[in-house]
Amino acid sequence: MNVRLHIERLVLDEAWGGVEPAVLGRMVERELTRLLAGSRLDRGLAVSGAVAAIRGGDVPGRETAAGAGGLAAQISAAVHAGLTGESRGAP
């Protein structure tokens, strides 16, 4: 099965002002690819095809992330939770 995922926009609050968006985007892409490689999609997604939006988990915030890498891991975990139905916390 192939999965095509398009994230139109990542919105960061002012606390993340020093994070380079293009770098963060690439980090999220790599981490999400890694997470999805060994996962199954939520049953509803697997049978329904295209979906306009999926609610993922929450991203805790800067105090629990170490720079762009930590933020990318948190974002990826939240998106992964929405795609798979697994309610894992951010790493």
ChimeraX commands (.cxc) that place a marker at each C-alpha (Angstrom):
marker #1 position 0.00,0.00,0.00 radius 0.5
marker #1 position 1.25,3.47,-0.84 radius 0.5
marker #1 position 0.48,6.43,1.35 radius 0.5
marker #1 position 0.61,9.98,0.07 radius 0.5
marker #1 position 0.62,12.58,2.81 radius 0.5
marker #1 position 0.57,16.31,2.19 radius 0.5
marker #1 position 1.10,18.65,5.10 radius 0.5
marker #1 position 0.09,22.03,3.80 radius 0.5
marker #1 position 1.29,24.10,6.69 radius 0.5
marker #1 position 3.05,23.87,10.04 radius 0.5
marker #1 position 2.27,26.80,12.29 radius 0.5
marker #1 position 4.70,27.55,15.09 radius 0.5
marker #1 position 4.10,30.03,17.87 radius 0.5
marker #1 position 6.61,32.73,18.76 radius 0.5
marker #1 position 8.50,30.47,21.16 radius 0.5
marker #1 position 9.86,28.56,18.16 radius 0.5
marker #1 position 11.01,31.67,16.30 radius 0.5
marker #1 position 14.58,30.41,15.89 radius 0.5
marker #1 position 13.61,27.19,14.09 radius 0.5
marker #1 position 14.21,27.21,10.33 radius 0.5
marker #1 position 10.95,26.05,8.67 radius 0.5
marker #1 position 12.61,24.24,5.74 radius 0.5
marker #1 position 14.94,22.32,8.07 radius 0.5
marker #1 position 12.06,21.43,10.39 radius 0.5
marker #1 position 9.99,20.24,7.42 radius 0.5
marker #1 position 12.74,17.88,6.27 radius 0.5
marker #1 position 13.22,16.56,9.81 radius 0.5
marker #1 position 9.49,15.91,10.19 radius 0.5
marker #1 position 9.42,14.14,6.81 radius 0.5
marker #1 position 12.30,11.83,7.79 radius 0.5
marker #1 position 10.90,11.01,11.23 radius 0.5
marker #1 position 7.36,10.47,9.99 radius 0.5
marker #1 position 8.63,8.18,7.23 radius 0.5
marker #1 position 10.50,6.16,9.86 radius 0.5
marker #1 position 7.44,5.92,12.12 radius 0.5
marker #1 position 5.07,4.96,9.32 radius 0.5
marker #1 position 7.39,2.29,7.88 radius 0.5
marker #1 position 6.39,-0.18,10.57 radius 0.5
marker #1 position 2.82,0.94,11.13 radius 0.5
marker #1 position -0.66,0.24,9.88 radius 0.5
marker #1 position -3.06,3.01,9.01 radius 0.5
marker #1 position -6.18,3.49,11.06 radius 0.5
marker #1 position -8.81,1.14,9.66 radius 0.5
marker #1 position -11.08,4.02,8.66 radius 0.5
marker #1 position -8.31,5.58,6.59 radius 0.5
marker #1 position -7.32,2.33,4.94 radius 0.5
marker #1 position -10.78,1.85,3.45 radius 0.5
marker #1 position -11.94,5.42,2.86 radius 0.5
marker #1 position -9.20,6.80,0.62 radius 0.5
marker #1 position -8.61,10.56,0.55 radius 0.5
marker #1 position -9.28,12.51,3.72 radius 0.5
marker #1 position -9.32,16.31,3.98 radius 0.5
marker #1 position -7.97,16.52,7.54 radius 0.5
marker #1 position -6.88,14.27,10.37 radius 0.5
marker #1 position -6.62,15.28,14.00 radius 0.5
marker #1 position -3.33,14.14,15.46 radius 0.5
marker #1 position -2.17,14.34,19.01 radius 0.5
marker #1 position -1.00,17.42,20.81 radius 0.5
marker #1 position 2.55,18.72,20.62 radius 0.5
marker #1 position 3.55,19.47,24.22 radius 0.5
marker #1 position 5.82,22.44,23.63 radius 0.5
marker #1 position 9.30,23.84,23.80 radius 0.5
marker #1 position 9.92,22.90,27.41 radius 0.5
marker #1 position 9.78,19.19,26.49 radius 0.5
marker #1 position 11.65,19.39,23.17 radius 0.5
marker #1 position 15.36,19.85,22.57 radius 0.5
marker #1 position 15.55,22.18,19.57 radius 0.5
marker #1 position 14.31,21.46,16.07 radius 0.5
marker #1 position 15.00,17.72,16.36 radius 0.5
marker #1 position 12.83,17.38,19.44 radius 0.5
marker #1 position 10.08,19.46,17.87 radius 0.5
marker #1 position 10.20,17.38,14.68 radius 0.5
marker #1 position 9.88,14.20,16.77 radius 0.5
marker #1 position 6.87,15.62,18.63 radius 0.5
marker #1 position 5.12,16.76,15.44 radius 0.5
marker #1 position 5.81,13.41,13.76 radius 0.5
marker #1 position 4.45,11.48,16.75 radius 0.5
marker #1 position 1.26,13.59,16.72 radius 0.5
marker #1 position 0.69,13.08,12.98 radius 0.5
marker #1 position 1.52,9.37,13.30 radius 0.5
marker #1 position -1.07,9.03,16.09 radius 0.5
marker #1 position -3.71,10.60,13.85 radius 0.5
marker #1 position -2.87,8.33,10.92 radius 0.5
marker #1 position -2.64,5.08,12.83 radius 0.5
marker #1 position -5.12,5.58,15.63 radius 0.5
marker #1 position -2.34,4.89,18.13 radius 0.5
marker #1 position -2.32,7.36,20.96 radius 0.5
marker #1 position 1.38,7.37,21.62 radius 0.5
marker #1 position 2.84,10.34,23.37 radius 0.5
marker #1 position 5.62,12.31,21.78 radius 0.5
marker #1 position 9.03,10.72,22.19 radius 0.5
marker link #1:1,2 radius 0.2
marker link #1:2,3 radius 0.2
marker link #1:3,4 radius 0.2
marker link #1:4,5 radius 0.2
marker link #1:5,6 radius 0.2
marker link #1:6,7 radius 0.2
marker link #1:7,8 radius 0.2
marker link #1:8,9 radius 0.2
marker link #1:9,10 radius 0.2
marker link #1:10,11 radius 0.2
marker link #1:11,12 radius 0.2
marker link #1:12,13 radius 0.2
marker link #1:13,14 radius 0.2
marker link #1:14,15 radius 0.2
marker link #1:15,16 radius 0.2
marker link #1:16,17 radius 0.2
marker link #1:17,18 radius 0.2
marker link #1:18,19 radius 0.2
marker link #1:19,20 radius 0.2
marker link #1:20,21 radius 0.2
marker link #1:21,22 radius 0.2
marker link #1:22,23 radius 0.2
marker link #1:23,24 radius 0.2
marker link #1:24,25 radius 0.2
marker link #1:25,26 radius 0.2
marker link #1:26,27 radius 0.2
marker link #1:27,28 radius 0.2
marker link #1:28,29 radius 0.2
marker link #1:29,30 radius 0.2
marker link #1:30,31 radius 0.2
marker link #1:31,32 radius 0.2
marker link #1:32,33 radius 0.2
marker link #1:33,34 radius 0.2
marker link #1:34,35 radius 0.2
marker link #1:35,36 radius 0.2
marker link #1:36,37 radius 0.2
marker link #1:37,38 radius 0.2
marker link #1:38,39 radius 0.2
marker link #1:39,40 radius 0.2
marker link #1:40,41 radius 0.2
marker link #1:41,42 radius 0.2
marker link #1:42,43 radius 0.2
marker link #1:43,44 radius 0.2
marker link #1:44,45 radius 0.2
marker link #1:45,46 radius 0.2
marker link #1:46,47 radius 0.2
marker link #1:47,48 radius 0.2
marker link #1:48,49 radius 0.2
marker link #1:49,50 radius 0.2
marker link #1:50,51 radius 0.2
marker link #1:51,52 radius 0.2
marker link #1:52,53 radius 0.2
marker link #1:53,54 radius 0.2
marker link #1:54,55 radius 0.2
marker link #1:55,56 radius 0.2
marker link #1:56,57 radius 0.2
marker link #1:57,58 radius 0.2
marker link #1:58,59 radius 0.2
marker link #1:59,60 radius 0.2
marker link #1:60,61 radius 0.2
marker link #1:61,62 radius 0.2
marker link #1:62,63 radius 0.2
marker link #1:63,64 radius 0.2
marker link #1:64,65 radius 0.2
marker link #1:65,66 radius 0.2
marker link #1:66,67 radius 0.2
marker link #1:67,68 radius 0.2
marker link #1:68,69 radius 0.2
marker link #1:69,70 radius 0.2
marker link #1:70,71 radius 0.2
marker link #1:71,72 radius 0.2
marker link #1:72,73 radius 0.2
marker link #1:73,74 radius 0.2
marker link #1:74,75 radius 0.2
marker link #1:75,76 radius 0.2
marker link #1:76,77 radius 0.2
marker link #1:77,78 radius 0.2
marker link #1:78,79 radius 0.2
marker link #1:79,80 radius 0.2
marker link #1:80,81 radius 0.2
marker link #1:81,82 radius 0.2
marker link #1:82,83 radius 0.2
marker link #1:83,84 radius 0.2
marker link #1:84,85 radius 0.2
marker link #1:85,86 radius 0.2
marker link #1:86,87 radius 0.2
marker link #1:87,88 radius 0.2
marker link #1:88,89 radius 0.2
marker link #1:89,90 radius 0.2
marker link #1:90,91 radius 0.2
view
